[in-house]
């Protein structure tokens, strides 16, 4: 689904998803253990069921939407967000070859526990 006329918008939703949102894709919560392990690669004390459950809960609240290129310029770009690389210094931004199937939102310092919906854009898509 690579299309030069489209951009991907990451929506971190803490509240109930609005009915007006269209064509939503959610990260697979079954990847929570893999994603948490990637973030905490060098901190085995954080690789436990509590963290896997927390990761799955966060993933269940994320919605990815494809929108027209140029829409929502006010949204913060993922490249402007810090990486959660304290426990894995080899983490990098995975934006140049973005894939919904492999995208790990847990590597970014996003506002996962905001009381409002948070919106982020994937750079250059």
N, C-alpha and C positions, 0 to 999 in steps of 0.2 A: 504494500500500500504506500509505496514511496511516490509522492506526487509533489512536484516543485511548487504547486499552487496551494499546498496545504501545510499547516503547521500543527504541532501537537501542543495541547494545553494540558497541564497537569492540574487537577483539582483535588485539593486535600479537603475533604468534607467532614466536618465534625458534627454538623447538624443533619437532619433528615434530607435526603437527596430530593431536590425539587423535581416535580413532574415535567417541567419545561426543558430539562436537560435531555439531549438526544445522543444516540449512538455512544453509549458509555462502555468503556472497557475497564475492568478492574484487574489489578495484579492478582495472581493466583495465590491464595492464602496457603496452599500446600507447599509453596516455596519459602515459607517463613523460616523454617529451620536453616535452610541453605543460606538465605539472605542474612540472618542473624549471625551465623557462623562466619560469613564473609566480613561483616562489620567488626566482629570481635575475634578475629583470627588469632591475635597474640594475647588475648585475655580469656583463657579457658574458664575462668570463674564466672563469666557472663554467658557461657554456652550451656544453658540449662533450660528446663521445661518452662520455667517462669518467663524467661526472655523469649522463647519460641512462641509462647502464647501471646505475649505482649506484641511481638512482631506480627503475628497473624491478625490480631485485633486492629493494629494500625493499617495493615494491608487491606482489611475489609472496608475501611473508610475512605480509601483512595479511589478516585475515578479519573480515567484518562479520556479526554475528548479530542477529536480531530476537528480543527477549525481552520478557516481561511487564513492564509498567510497575511500578517499585518494586523489581524484582530487582536485585541487585548494587549496593546503595547505597554500598558501600565503594569502588567503583571511582571513580577520579578523573574528573571531568568535563572534556571538551575545553576548556571555557571557563576552566578553571583552569590550562591549559597555555599557556606562552608561544608567541607566534607567531615564526616564523623570518623576521622582517621587516627584517633588516639590509640586505638587497639589494632590498627592495621594501617601502617604507613604506606602500603603499596596501593591503597585505594586511589582510583582516578575517576574523573568525570567520564561517564559513558554516554556522551552526547553526540559524538561524530557519527556513530553507526547505531543510532537508537533503534531498539527493538522492544516492543511491549512485553514480549515473552521473557526477555532476560533483564529488563529494567528493574534495578533494585533501589527503590526510593528510600530505603532505610540507611543508605550510605550518606544521605544529605541531612544537614541540620535544618529540617523543615519544622514548621510550627504544628507538630502532630497533635498537640493537646490544646490548641486554641479554642476559644468558645465561639469562633466565627469560621466560616468557610475561608480557606486560604487558596490562592491561585498562583501557579508557577508555569512558566513557559519553558519549553525545550528549545535551546538555542538553535537558530539557523534552520529549523525544520519548517 
